[in-house]
Amino acid sequence: MSDSQGTSTASSDITRRELMQAAAVIGGAVLGEQLVPGAISPALAQAAGAATAPLDVSLRINGTEHRLSLDPRTTLLDALREHLHLTGSKKGCGLGQCGACTVLMDGMRVKACLSLAALAQGRDIKTIEGLAQGEELHPLQASFIERDAFQCGYCTSGQIMAGVACISEGHAGSPQEIREWMSGNLCRCGAYDHIVAAIQDAAAVSSSTQEG
C-alpha cells in the first residue's frame, strides 16, 4: 500500500462514537460532506469535543440561585432531579407528552424534559417544592387533597403546576375550559373529574382573594 493510500486509510478510520459526536454538533448534512473525502477536519473534531465540555450554569430555582457545571445537553428536568435532588418533578414519557415534568418558568408552564437547563439561565423557575409558603399549602395543593384528586400520584406535581398556570392565565372559567387547557397533562389513573373540581375550587379561592 502506498503512503498516499495509507494516509487515506488512516484518516477514514473514524470510530462510530466520533461520528455521533460530530453529528451532534454540526448535523448530518454537513457531516456527510466531510465524510466524502474520508476525513474529519481538526476544527470539526474540536467542535465535537466541545459538545460535551461542561458549562457553568446558574439556575434560579424557587428563589434560590444554584451554580452547576452541566453537560450542555442536560435537560432542565435532569438538572432538577439529578443535580439538585428536587425530585417532585417527575420523568414520565421524556417526550413532552404526559406533562409529569411540568414546572413554571417566569410564571409560564413548560415541560422540563424538553427544556435545556442552559437555556433556563436567568429565568425564574418554580417547582412543586417551592409552591407552599412554609407550612401553608398553596390553595391548589389543598384543593387536590380535599377533592382526592390523585390516585397513584405520579402525575400530581405536574398537574398542580399546570393547574396553577391555568388559573393565573384565566383559563379556569368552566370545567370544559379547564379540561381543554389541562389537556397536556395526562393522568393514567383517570382522576380527571377530581382534578378539574380541585382547580375550580382553587380558582374560586384565588378570585375571592383578589376581590377582597
Disulfide bonds with the S-S distance in Angstrom:
none
